[in-house]
Amino acid sequence: MKRQIVLATRNRGKIRELQALMKDFGIEVVSVADIKGAPEVEEDADTFIGNSLKKAREIASATGFMALADDSGLVVDALDGAPGVYSARYAGDNATDEENYLKLLEEMRDIPDEKRTARFKCVMVLFHPSGQWISAEGSCEGVIAREPAGSEGFGYDPVFFVPELNRCMAQISPDEKNAISHRGNALKKLREMLPEFLEKTRGKDNP
């Protein structure tokens, strides 16, 4: 029987990215959104690792399958690390991506170019129902643009300028993004640990 990993997110942008990044894992990947009765997990920790570990643990416990969760966000140096873990709700609990990045641009309106450095950070956790888990962290360096550009991606991608590509994240293709993104970098590290983890947990899956 093919082993299964449940992605502990209902964010369609994240689901598309993670499924593309994991297509050659040799295991079936499904979203928690496709599992009836799966719980909504409140992200109430004040760290990326705290949120991702909580999500992965609760989804693994509820479904009986390995769960992969990530918590990620934008860390802006001039704002002392904000919006950080609050990136998805920076402009309010039900804020849209556009509302979030427009608030960011407004708060940084008077910040000079040389002080607009920022990075996307991601902490990813793979949790097995037996209680064993592994984690990895990834980041992607950039600067905050002065106005949005591009239509690819989601979140803060339209205002996150990547100097090495001379474009905003929303102006590059999904494959290009996966090659340099914080989630892509975290998953690359997780992949290196995956064979040993799968071997260690083999035979402990639910039938």
N, C-alpha and C positions, 0 to 999 in steps of 0.2 A: 504494500500500500504506500502511495506517495505521501511523504510527510507534508504538513501544512503549517504555514505561518499566517497569522492574522495581523494585518496592519491596524494598529490601534489608533486610527484617525478616520474622521468623516470628511476631512478637507479634501475635496476632489483634486485640487492642484497637487497636494502632497501625494495622494494615491497614484496619480499618473506618473509622477517623478519616481516614486519608490518602486512601482511595478516595472518601469523601464530599467531602473538600476539593478533590479533583482531577477530579471528575466532568465538568467542563466544559472540560477542557484540550484536547479534540479529539484526544487520543491514547489508545491502549489502555494500561490500567494493570493489571499482574499482580503477584502476590506471588512472591518467590523460593521460597516454600514450594511453589508449583505448578510449579516447574521442576525436572525430574529431574536429579540429579547436581550441583545447585548447591552450592557449598561452604558450610560453617559458618565464619563469620569471627569470630575471637577478638577481643573488644574489650579490648585490653591497653594502649591509650594512656591518658595521664593528663589528657587534655583532651577536651571534647566535639567539637571540630573534628578532632582526631586520630582519634578513633573513627569519626566519620561519614565522613571522607575515606577511611579504610582500607576500610570496608565497601563504600562506593560503588565505589571503584576495583577491588576484587577481584571484586565481583559483575558489574560491567561487563565486566571482562576474561574472566570465566568464561562469561558468557552471550552476549556480543556485542551487547548492547542497552544503552541508557542505563539507569543505575541511580540511584535516589533513595534516599539513606540519611539517617537522622537519629540523632543521639545526644542524649539529653535526660535531665534529672534534676532533683531537688529541691535547691535551695541554701538552707540555713537559716543566717541570720546568727548566731544564738546558738551555733551549732555550728561556727563558722569555715568555713562553706561546705559542710559535710557534709550529706547523704551524697553530693552531687555526682555525679561519674561512676560512683560505686559504688551509686547509688540502687537498681538492680534486684537487687543482691546485698548489701544493707546488713546483713541478718540472716544471711547465709551464701550460698554459691554457688547453692543450690537453694531459697532462701527463697521463700515465697509472698508475694503482695502484702500479705496481712494480717500476716504475721510481720514484714515490713519496717516497716509503719506502726506496729505495736504497739511495736516496738523504739524507733522514733522518739519515740512518746508517752512511753515510760518514761524515755528520756534527757532529755526536756524537762519532766518532771513538775514540777520546781521552778522553771522559767523563768517569770517574771511575764508577764502578758498583753502589756504594752507592748514586750517584747523577743522576741516570738514571730514576728517578721517573716520572710518567706521568699518565694521565687519559683521557679516552674518555668522552666527554661531549655532551649532547643532550638537546636542547630546542624544545619542541613539542607544536604546536598550533592547536586547532580545531576552525575553523571560520565558523559561520553561515551567509548565505547571508543577514540576517537582520542586520548584523553588530555586533552581540554579539560573544564573543570568550572567550576561556579559554586556559591556558597554564600550562605547567609543565616542570621541569628540572630534568634530571637524569645524573648520572656519574658512571664510573667504574674505579677503581684504578688499576694501574699496573706499570711495568717498561719496558723500551725499551731493547729488547734483542740485542745481538751482531750479530746475523745472523737470517734470516727468517726460520720459521718452520711451517709445516702444509699446508693443501690445502683447508680447509673450509673457509667460510666467504669471505670477500672482504676488500678493503682498506688497512689499516695498521695492520689488524689482524695477519699476519704472524710474525710481529716483536713486538707485544704487549703481553708481558709475564704477566700472572695472577698468582701471588704468591700463592694464596689460592688453586689454582688448579694445580700448578706446571707445567703449560703448557702455550703455546702461544694461543691466541684466535683462531687462524686458526687450532688448533689441537683439538678443542672440537666440539661436535655435535651442530646443530642448536638449539635444545631444551635446551642444557646446556648453550649456549650463551644467548638465550632469557631470561633465569632465572637470569643472572647476568649483562647483558649488560646495557649500558647507555640508549639505546632506550627502552629496557624492563623496566628499572626503571622509566623512564619518563612516559611511557604508563601506568604503574601501578598507578602512581599518578593521571594521567588524567582520568583513569577509575573510580577512587573514586569520581570525580567531574561529571562524565558523566550522571548519572541518573537525577540529578537536572538540568543539562544543556539541556538534551533532553526534559525534561518536560517544561522548560522555553521557548524553541523554538518550541514546538509542535504547529502545525497549521500555522506556518510561512513558511513552505517549499513551493517550487513551486509545482503546481499540476502535 
